[in-house]
Amino acid sequence: MMCITTGEYTRSGRLIPILLVAVALVFFGRTAQASVVVRLDRVEVSSFPFVRCALTVTESSGATVAGLGVKDFGVTEDGRTVSGVNVSSTIPGKERIEVALVIDRSGSMRGAPFRAARSAAAEFISRLSDQDLLSIVFFSTRVGPSIAPTTDRAVASDVLESTRVGGETALFDAVENSVSRLSSTKADRRALVLLTDGRDNSSSATESKCESSAERDHVTVYCIGLGQGANADALRRLAEKTGGSFFATASPDDLAGIYRKIAGQIRNRYTLTYRSPASDRKQAWHTVGVQVRWKGLEAASVGQYLRMTQADSSGSDSGWPEGLLYPVVAGFVAVDMTLAGILLWRRRRARRR
């Protein structure tokens, strides 16, 4: 550790002030840029009172932060600190993931952008495990060509190589179509990776509809905006509202690195499990806060879950007010028995004739 005293400053003349300024600029520049980001992707309570939180931790660059343990996390529920939190990370091959690659093939992607997009997508596919499902959806004026969710990587390679560019940009239609495909199969997690260099000008679907569909079907959307023509605000909103990330770049040469970061985020996730301190017996919303500490940096994310008691669930599913369901059912049974008795009596009477 170097220590500069006042006396040394006087003897060194102008050299020391220059060094101090340089060191300060480097130090404070790195401090301002360095950050850690935690995203609470999902709160699951099917085994209540045990609560499972799925989350991703990344650096400001988008690279995933691995190797975190219990001491690196803090959890609160409704403002109260939770103890006894268990932390685990995703183990490759133990969780089936379904990914949809949604790629812009409009006319503006012609040349280097589309070549780079195909190359980056091919590398991304190679990082998936053998059991992961993959679908590819290209779009221009209309959605297509595309392949249905499959584990056959050869099929994916063929469609990547054979697709050509041309047309307008039906971005939201492509997202809506892809979310629908993802929701139709069974997977532990679903992710959509969208690449575009333009603004939507050919869709019937809307941004809000895409966001609602993705949130409803638990699809995490990662968006890449290439060049100045991409609608960065819309892409960022779509990514943030679904627990994904947004990346912007001016150069097609950056696409391979961005796809690698997204692959890392999809594959590397943390799961925090704890016993809820909630004691109320009625249906209620609860707020979960997750804090992470890494290399002197801190970040937090908030999510919610709705606790449904058994009585709440049955009442909600039936659509009848509480206390009214069973009398109504009993009434229907009584009517059915009466009608069955009348029918049987008529048949016996007809036989006697």
Secondary structure, DSSP 8 states (H G I E B T S, - for coil): -----HHHHHHHTTHHHHHHHHHHHHHHHHHHH--EEEEEEEEE-TTTTEEEEEEEEEETTS-B-----GGGEEEEETTEE--S-EEEE--TTSS-EEEEEEEE-SGGGTTHHHHHHHHHHHHHHHTS-TT-EEEEEEESSSEEEEEEEES-HHHHHHHHHH----S---HHHHHHHHHHHHHTS--SEEEEEEEESS---S-SS-HHHHHHHHHHTTEEEEEEEESTTS-HHHHHHHHHHTT--EEEES-GGGHHHHHHHHHHHHH--EEEEEE------S-EEEEEEEEEEETTEEEEEEEEEEE--HHHHHHHHH-S-TTTHHHHHHHHHHHHHHHHHHHHHHHHHHHH-
